[in-house]
Each structure stands twice: as C-alpha cells, then as structure tokens.
Amino acid sequence: MLTHALDVEGDGHLQTGYPWNTAATAILLAYGADPELPADDGESPMQIAERYGHVMAQALLKRFGAPRH
C-alpha cells in the first residue's frame, strides 16, 4: 500500500505539475506501514521515491527507517 501511495503521489505530480503531496505517505507511515516492504515488482518504497525525485517522501522514509540507496 505504501508503494502504491508513493506511485500515486509521484505520478500525480508529474501529470498535473501541482506541488508534491506527501499526505498519504505520511499517514501510512504514522500508522505503521513498513518503509522497507517492496512492491509486487520488487521495487522498494525508497526506489520509487528516488525514481520520481520525490525528496519529501525520501525524507519521510529515512525518518521512519527505510534504508538509503
């Protein structure tokens, strides 16, 4: 679920040009989402955030314990 939220936030930003939104990522992490659990394709939450250049999500993931790449 966290990887999907990151993908939605990143894709939404790219498609609309609106400022980054980290609400879904922050809420999921606050409620215990695993910052290291990969998507079905094996891509980690941090890798998704890095792919989109989603710096705010990267900071949240680091804060909640995701490994750095």
C-alpha positions, 0 to 999 in steps of 0.5 A: 500500500505504501508503494502504491501511495508513493506511485500515486503521489509521484505520478500525480505530480508529474501529470498535473505539475501541482506541488508534491503531496506527501499526505498519504505517505505520511499517514501510512507511515504514522500508522505503521506501514513498513518503509522497507516492504517492496512492491509486487515488482520488487521495487522498494518504497525508497526506489520509487521515491528516488525514481520520481525525485520525490525528496519529501517522501525520501525524507519521510522514509529515512525518518521512519527507517527505510534504508538509503540507496 
